[in-house]
Amino acid sequence: MATGILKLAAILTLSTPAVFGQSRVGAAACDNAFIIDGSGRAMVDGDCTRYIHCDFTDAFQTQAFVMDCPDTLFFNPSTLVCQYPEDVRCPYDRCVGNLNGTYQLPTDRCSEYWTCVGERTFEKRCCPFRESYDPNRGCVRDLSCEEQCPRDFIPQNITECHPAFKLSFPPEQTFRDFSGYDSDVRNSNAMGAIDQDTPSGDRGAAFFDGVQSKIVSRRFNFAEFGYVPKFSVTFLADDAGQTGEIALLTNNACDQPPTVELYLRPATSTIVGRILTFVGEISIENSYTRSSWNTVVLGYDGQSLSLDVNGNVNSSPPTGNPAKVIPIQCSLQIGYGQFMERFKGHIDEVIY
């Protein structure tokens, strides 16, 4: 899983440069996009492997980008995320019209080949370095074929669809995206603070007032967290007088059931991690130290959810049925969640 350090300012990208590509196109490409919570997606005509990503700014402007799925995946117009080809009915699938079997379909890669089942791509693979695909013999030695297999070409867990995330709260600077991707980050009344005792040692933190403060990223809309999401948050809560559930990090801010939540229960000095997978909900609790800095890491391996607080780890029992976290079309919220109290205090780092 790609990780990024988010010291309050942001890198929220739907892709990593080594695997994906993107190019900006005209706003008209978003005319038929399905929109929720300020962003949307649409299919690219004639291509199963790309999609249109649409962002709508506060100034009512539309930004449209053509995005590439990872090399093993197709865009699913029903779920609006990239999925394995066997789970997607794409009219432009290269296997349409072919019998079951393995083929070297039209491509500019000498090592690339497809397995077709029921006129649908079942698997898309490639031969090792300096081997090309021969329809009669499979992968054969070929010194002229010098293509490197893309890192995620042979299907494994879908872990590269999730956004990398990097926020910073540098002292006396505006919170912004330092990644170079010009990602959409909305700061609502969170303030920078110089704090010499922050665990990261960079003297920068963000102060949340518990009333209006929150930070929002639309780039987590549709995020495919796969089997192995991992969020880490370093925080100092000022939760005196708060008795309800306090949101640290959630995608609980629209009319869809939230799938990732991290929140505090100050009455019992408890922090709760919760995810919603395709086979059900998993949650785990642990204790945090009030009036002190805490670092919490929420991790998931496909069956068990873990919650590490200051090095003390609690884990849920394995489900016995591996399942991915459900992607939804909702923004990621820091310090806010529907039907929760807002976070009050400082946040020093967030890592994904």
Secondary structure, 3 states (H helix, E strand, C coil): CCCCEECCCCCCECCCCCCCCEEEECHHHHCCCEEECCEEEEECCCCCCEEEEEEECCCCCEEEEEEECCCCCEEECCCCEEECHHHCCCCCCCCCCCCCEEECCCCCCCCEEEEEECCEEEEEEECCCCEEEECCCEEEECCCCCCCCCCCCCCCCCCCCCCECCCCCCCCCCCCCCCCCCCCEEEECCEEEECCCCCCCCCEEEEEECCCCEEEEHHHCCCCCCCCCEEEEEEEECCCCCCCCEEEEECCCCCCCCCEEEEEEHHHCEEEEEEEECCEEEEEEEECCCCCEEEEEEEECCCCEEEEECCEEEECCCCCCCCCECCCCCCEEECCCCCCECCEEEEEEEEC
